Amino acid sequence: MAPKPKYSRFQQPRKTTSSSSSTILTSLLIFTFVVLILLALGILSIPTTSSSDRVSKPNDLTHIARNSLHTSTSEDDDDDGNGEQWTEVVSWEPRTFIYHNFLTKAECEHLINIAKPNMQKSSVVDSTTGKSKDSRVRTSTGTFLDRGLDKIVRNIEKRIADYTFIPVEHGKALQVLHYEVGQKYEPHYDYFFDEFNTKYGGQRIATVLMYLSDVEEGGETVFPAAKGNISSVPWWNELSECGKKGLSIKPKRGDALLFWSMKPDATADPSSLHGSCPVIKGDKWSCTRWLGINEHKNTTG
Ligand SMILES: *[C@@H]1O[C@H](CO)[C@@H](O)[C@H](O)[C@H]1NC(C)=O
């Protein structure tokens, strides 16, 4: 009778050990994952519950997520006008967000002060020639602030880049605008229909519109082509007749409005049509930063 081979081809006992140890390993892994998931859920639920008391709904399509973006130097200080910073989703068509207290009161005043001596009648871009022209559709006065003009301007430009994820170099020079009673900007698109204007920064992706003053009445930023229930915004009853013609945002000093002229697939978003309603009482100061798909070569306008 042949002796039993010392090493079986199948090594039955060994196989059993390895499969039972892999079972233990698998259960350990599963256990670890479960613990990790529980930990992650526990950590994520803390900010949600602590801020849920402040969440409200601006309209049926959207929600407000209130987060402290970064700790302001002075706490909720209403005297300084440097209130809490948080982001409000206003609409997804167009993609529109309010960054509350994006600028401090001092920054707003600084921008107005350096712009004031150079204010000129605003012009619009002629869609056939691509040149600037005077227009009755835009009756404000304004001026461009050279890019990187001073430390405060550089800080604001950097902050806009941080918030939009679009590099500083893609921004056109900040434009400060002043609207007095009756002055307005009829609804228009920020993207171009001509070749001429895309030569500096390329097609426009997004716009950041900062309010440098409160406006007693009128002066809303209106999106007449916005989708959704425009009358469900909490400030509906405070809007002017013009403001009720679309989704409207009331100017508030220090707040910044970010809206996208392009959809995520890089096609133009027609729902980004927007205008500035006539000021009825008070006056409106704002500051605009246009962001393009390319680096903006012109630093002065
Ligand atoms: C729009 O919202 C307002 C306020 O929330 C509500 O009264 C109205 O019924 C809504 N309209 C529609 C068409 O859903």
The ligand as a Gaussian input file, in Angstrom:
#p B3LYP/6-31G(d) Opt

LIG

0 1
 C      -46.629000      80.713000      -4.084000
 O      -46.221000      80.986000      -2.754000
 C      -47.183000      81.742000      -2.020000
 C      -46.565000      82.085000      -0.673000
 O      -45.931000      80.986000      -0.089000
 C      -48.488000      80.947000      -1.892000
 O      -49.422000      81.684000      -1.178000
 C      -48.992000      80.626000      -3.290000
 O      -50.123000      79.802000      -3.196000
 C      -47.923000      79.924000      -4.120000
 N      -48.386000      79.805000      -5.472000
 C      -48.333000      78.667000      -6.143000
 C      -48.816000      78.709000      -7.548000
 O      -47.881000      77.646000      -5.669000

